[in-house]
Amino acid sequence: MTEPPRTPADAQSPFDLIRHWAQTDHPFASYELPDGSRLDVSYAEQLDRSMRTAGVLAKNGVSTGDRVHVHLPNGPQFLDVWCGADAIGAIIVPTNPLASSGELEHFLGDSGAVVSVVADDLVDVVRAALPDDVVLISSSELESARPTTSPAEPVAQDRSALAAILYTSGTTSLPKGVMVTNANYLAVGRACAEHYRVTQEDRWLIVLPFFHGNAQYYCTMSALVAGASIAVMSSFSASNWGRQAREYGATLASLFGAPIRMILAQPENDDDADNALRTVMFAQGVSSSQYADFERRFGTMLIHGYGMTETVIPPTLNPLSDDRRPDSMGNALPGMRLRIVGEDGTDVAPGEPGDLLVYGEMGEGIAAGYWQRPDATAETFAGNWLHTGDVVRLDPDGFYYFVDRSKDMIKRAGENVAAAEVEAVINEHPAVFESAAVGAPDEMRDEMIVVYVVLNSGAQFDADDLTAWSRERLSKFRVPSRFIEADELPRTSVGKIRKNVLRDELRGDSTSS
């Protein structure tokens, strides 16, 4: 392999990293396409695809600083547009392919996108939301135009330039656009590459959606920094995950708690552990038994960490050693400054729960703020301290533990009850696959604790048994008042439980009763 003339440390943007590694013969990406076929792309080929895609964008009026709406599923075109837009200083605005026209109206209007690149089967949904002055490029039009379009001339890359607007996957009707710079992308890539010890021989298995920060930040960017490769699946499939890891030679992977549980619910195969996986990172908790079962079944190491779109770099990760703790978010990454504060904004006593604050220079260590939301930016990023909205605690060994979302605390008879603490106990019940605890109006005690329960296959729902289990393991004021059986829990596109849907359902029950 020919050594490139300069190191990735010189890079100013993700595109610069593509251009750097294109001077080698190293593979960049392997894609499993929806029809089951495989496409392999080298770094050199990706550079050509990116520049020709940039040419298509430029022909349609895109220039430096313009926003490019990307409404594509996982696949080669997403990377083509991401890297091509970055090459000419444009800003990608990726959205969930499952979004409705109403949701897209907000994303398109708020971002001021000038071009929308859309999967063929989603054109009608996007067109219904598209302003008259926005150019629509279908995936088939892009595919036919790209090979015959002259490569664009890349602009001088700028570390401080805005590279993406990633809309939060929360449950509000008007999500905020998180501003991510080239410097942000480089910083998270280097942090993850260092922590996970990524080399050119590594390959990330990507099954989470590209419009979300996880697949971009932790997987793709650490691969680009190290000159590693990625294996991109068109969508997540619990039944195919083990096969995909094996067939594509993945050494690293990223998941959430919900996909892990879905994978474990599949029948176990003799060849599940026949893979090259050395580490699987995950966020959002799983039970201790699920953690142990996954490591045993797939012969790999699960690494629990914490991060959000606004932090960009994961503030905490577990070590890659036997010191890792499955129930902990891990230790603070080197160089990260964290605080845990109470309602008055002062630091809490050691071991006490409080709101997590993460320090960083905006546009470098943390996101650059919210697009066109100066008031929200000033509030959430006050003094370069990002207010995460998550309640955590720190133990004497330097391990952080997630307690709950600030807004997910249940107020019961003057006591604050963390929904996550209740769920952790319920999830250990032999009959329970997963659960979600929410607060419901209670005239006497402010709120009652209601737990939605999804059962393991073949298990029987028994509310009395679940109540007895809770009483043996929880303080009296934390014992749920009601259990509700559910076939499944409502989720966002990246697996987070949409508790607002459950709360609205309970309010509806209360209103109608």
N, C-alpha and C positions, 0 to 999 in steps of 0.2 A: 504494500500500500504506500503510495507517494505521500510524504509529509506535506501538509499545507504550508504555505509561506508565512502564515501568521496564526496566532492562537485565537480561540473563541473569546478570550478576555478583551480583544479589540472590538468585539461586536457592539453595535449600537442599537440593534433591533433583532427580532426573531428572523426577519428576512436575511440579515447579515449572517446569521448562523447557517441558514440554508446555503447561502453563497459560499461560505467558508468550507463546509463539508462536501460541497459539490466538486471540489478539487480532488476528492478521493473516489474510490470505486465502492464506497460503503452503501449498503441498502438503507433506505429511509423508512418506507412503509409497506406493509402488506395489508390488503383489504379483502375481507370476505364480503362479497357483494350480495345483494338480496336474493339472487338466483343461485347462490351457493358457490359461484365461481370465485377465483382468486386473482387479484391484480397486485403485482409487485412493482414498486417504484423506487429507484435509487435516488440518492441526493442530487445527482447530476440531472436526472430526469425531472425531479421535483422543481429544480431551479428553472428548467425550460418551461414546465407547465405553469409555474408561478408567473414568469415573465410574459408568457403568451396570454394568460388570464388577465394580467395587468393591462395588456394591450387591448383586450376586449372591454375592460372597464373604462379605459381612457377613451376609446371610440364612442362610448356611451355617455361621455361628459364628466367622468369622475376625475378629479384632480386632488392635490394635496389638501388635507383637512376635510374633504367631503366624507359623508357617512354612506356606507354600503350595507344595506339590509341583507342578511344572509338567512334564508329560510330553507335550509337543506338538512336532510338526515345525515348521520355519520357516513362518510365516504370520501373518495378522493377529491370531489369538487369542493367540499368544505375547506380542505387544506389548500387547494388551488386559490380559492378566493381570499382566504385569510392571508396567505403569504403574498399573493399578488397585490392585494390592497395595501399591505404593509410596504411593499417595494416602492409604491408611488406615493406613500405618505397618507393614504386614505384610512378611514376608521371603520372597522366592521361593527355591525349591530346584529348579532346572532339572536334568533328567537326560536322558541319551541315549535317544532313542526306540528304539534297538536293544538297550537293556539287557534282560537276562534277569530273571525273577522273583527269582532268587537274589540278583542284584546290587541289585535294587530293595529287597529286604528290608533291606539295610544302609543304603541312602540314607534310606528312610522311618523306620527305627528310630533311626538316628543323629541325624537332623534333628528328630525329634519333630513332623513335619508334622501339621496338623489337617485339611487338605483336600488332595485330589489332583485336579488338572485334567488329563484324559487324552483323547488322541485316540480316536475311536470304535473304530478297528481295533486299539487296544492295551489296551482295557479288560480283557480276560481275563488278559493278562500281569500287569497292575498289580493286579487284584483278587486274584490268587493270592499276592501279596506284601503286601497291604494289612492293617494291623492293624484289628481290629474297630471301633475308635473313630474311625477316619479316614473322613471323608465323601468319596465319589468323585463328581466331576462330569464327565460325558463332554462332548466337544466339541460334540455336537449339543444336549445339554441346556443348555450355556452359550450356544450360538448362539440357541436359542429363548427363553431367559430374559432375555438381555441387553437386547434392544430394549424389553421391557415392564417392566423393573425400574427403579424410581426411582433416580436417581443418588445415590450415597452422599455424605455430607458429609465432605470431606477433613479429616484431622487437621492440626494445626500441624506443618509439616515440620521435621525435625531433621537437620542436617548429620551429626551424629555417630552417628545411628541406623544399625543394621545393616539393609541392604537386600537382600542376597542371600547365599546359601551356595552356592558353586560347587565341586563335587567335582572333585578333580584327575583328569586323564585319564591317569594313570600306569598301570603294569602290575601294581601290587599288588592283592591280593584285597580289601583294605579301604582304599579311597581316603579321603583326608582332605578335610573341607569347609573351603574357604577363605572366610573371613568378609570380605565387601565392604560398606563403608558408603556412605551417600549422598555423603559427602565424597570417597571414593575415586572414585566414578563421575564426579563433577564435575571432579576433578583430572585424570583421564585424558582426559576429553572436551576440556578446555581445552588440555592439552598437545598432543594430536593435532591439534586444530583449528588451533593456532598453527603447529605444524611443517608441516602439509600445506596451510596457508593456506586453510582451508575458509571459504567464503562461502555466503550464501543461494542462490547460483546453482549450487552443487555438488550432486552426487548420488552416493552410495555404492552400488556394486553389491555386494550381500551374498549370497554363495553358501555361506559356511561356516555351520555350525549355530549357532543362537541359544543353545543350552545351554552353549556354550563362550565363554570370555572374549573372544576376538578380535572376534567380531561385535558383542558388547555394548560392549566397551571402546573400540576404535579407530574403529569405523564409526558405530554408532548414537549413542554419546555425543558424538562430535565433531560429528555432524550436529545433535544437539539443542542443543549449545552455540552453534552458528553459525546455527541456523534453516535448515539445509540439509535435504535430503530423502534418503531411502533407497529403493533398489529391491531387494526381497527375493524371492529365488527359493526355491521350495519345497524344492529339493535341488540339489546340485552336479551339473552335467552338462558334461563336457569338450566334447562335440560341440556344445552349445548356448551355451557361454560367450560366444563372440564375438558371436553373434546377440543375446543378452540385453544385452550391453554397448551394442550399437548401438541396439536397439529401445527401451531404457529410458533412453537419454540419459545413461548413467553417465559421470561425470568422474573418479571415484576407485573403486578396488577393492582388495580384500585377498585374498591367497592364501597357500598354503604351497608348499614346494618340490614335493611330490608332485602336487598339482593342476596346477601349471605344466607339469610333465613330461607329465601326461595330456593337457592341452590341446595341447601341441606334437606329441603323437603323432597328433592328428587331421589329416586331409587339409587342406592349406592352401587357403583360399578367396580369391578376388580382392578380396572386400570385408572381409577381416579388419581392415584398418587404417581402415575407414570407420566411425570412432567418435569420441566426444568425450573419450575417456580421456586424462587428462594425467599421472596417476600411478597406479601399482599397487604397493602395499606388499606385502612378503612376508617370511616367516621360514623358517628351515631352508634350507640351501644348495642351489643349483643349479650346474651346471657353467658355465664361462665361455661355452662355445658355446651352451648353452641360454639363458643370460641374453641374449646378443646376438641370438639368433634370436627370442626373445619380443619384445624391444623393436622389432626390425625388422618383425616380422610384424603387430604390433598398433599400431605407431606411437605408443608410449607410453614412459614412463620407469619402470623398475623400481627400487624403493627397498627395500633390504635393511635389516631391523631385528631387534631382539631384545626379547623380553618373555616373561613367564610369568604364570600366574594370580595368583601371590603378589605380583609386582612391581606389578601393575595398570598403572601408567604404564610404557611401554617405556623402559628405562634408556638404550638407545642406538638411534639411527636414522641412516641416511645422509643427507647433505644433498640438497636438491632442486636439484642443479646438476651440472655436468660433473665436479665433484670427487668424486662418489659412487664407491664401490668395490664391485663386485658380490660379492667374496669376503669383505668385511668386514661386521661387525654395525653399523658406523657409529661416530659420535662420541657421547659422553655428552650427553644433552639438557641444556639450561640448568637449573641448579639441582640436578642430580643429583650425588650423591656416591658414587663407586665405589672399591672397593679390590680388588686382586688379591693373594691371600695364599697362602703355602705351607702345608705340613702342620702347621708349628708355629704357624700363625696370624699370622706376621709378613709384611709386604709383601715380595713377590719383587722381584728386580732388574728394571729396565726391559727389556722384550722377552721376559722369561721367562714361561712359562705358570704359572697358578695358579688357585685357586678364586675366583670372582667373588662379591663382597659388595656389596649395594646398601643404602644408608642411606635411611631415611625414617621419619617419625612414623607409627606404626601406626594404621591407620584414616584416614590422610590421604594420605601419599605412597606407602605400601605397605599391603598388606592388614592387617586387624586381627588376624590370627592364624588358628589352626585351631579350628573349632567343637568344643567339648568335648574338646580335646586340649591341656591346659596344658603337659604335658611336651614335646610336639612343638613347641608354639609357643615355649617358652622356648629350645629348642635351635636351631630354625631362624631365629627372629627375635631372637637374643641381642643385647641392647643396642640395639635398633632397627636392627641390621645384618642384613639378610636374606641368609642363606647359600643361594645359588641352587643349588648342586650342579653348576654348570657350570664347566669349565676354559676360561679365555680368556687371551689375551695382548694387550698394548698396544704399538703401534708409536710411533716418535718423532713422528709427525704427529697423534697423538691418536685413531687409529682402532683399534677393538677387533676382535679376531678370535676366533671360536669355535674351540676346540680339540676339546673333547668333553665329554660328561657325565662327572662324576667317577667314577660307577659304570660307565662305558663304556670306561674305560681297560683295555687288555689288558696283563697282566703276563707278559712274555716274557723268560726268562733274565736276570732282574734289570733289564730295561729296561721303562719305561712306554711303551706304544704307543697313540696316540690312534686309535681306530677311524675317526674322521672324516677324519683325514689319509690313511689308507689308502683310504678310500672316494673321496676327492677325486681321487686318481690313477686308480683303477679306472674311475670314471665318465667320465673323459676318453677311454677306449678307444672307438674307432669302433663297436664291436659292442655296447657296453653302454648300456642304457637307465638303469638304476640298480643300486645295490649296497648290501649291508649287511655290515659286518665285525663279527665277534664272536669272543670267546675260547672255546676248547674245552680241556678238560683234556689236559695233556701231561706224562707222567711225568718226562721229562728237562728240559723248559724251562718248567715251571709251566703255561704256556698256549701253544697254537698259535693262529695267526690263520687263521680260516676266513671266506671271503667268499661270500655268496650273491649271485648275479648274475641280473638280469633283462635279457634281450637286446632289442635293437632289432628291429623287425619284419623278418624275412627273414635275420637274422644267424645264424651258426652258432656253437655253443659250442665253444671250444677252450681247455682249461685250460692247455696248454703255452704257447700264445700269450699268455694273460693273465699267466702267470708271467713270461715274458720281458719283457713290457711293464712289469711291476712292478719287476723287477730293474734295468731301465734308469733308473727314476725314484725308487726308494725305497732307503733304507739297508737293508743286508742283514737286520738284525733286524726290519725292518718288512715284508719280503716275505711274502705269505700262504703258508701251508703247503698250503692246499686251497681249491679253488673248487667251488661247487655251483650248478648251474643251477636257477633257480626261475621258475615262470610268473608269480608275483607275490609281494610281501612282505606279511606280516601287519601290519596297521595298527590304530591306535586310530581313533576316529571323526573325529579332526581331522588324520589323515594321518601321525602319528608312527609310525615303525616299531617294532613290538613285539618287541624283541630278546630278551626273556625267552622268547618262543615258540621262537625260533631256537636259543637256548642249551639249552632243555629238549629240543628235537629232537636236538641233538648229544649231550647227556648220555644220551638214550635209545639213540642209536647206540652210544655207548661202553659202556653197560651191557649191551647185547645182543650185543656183539661178543666 
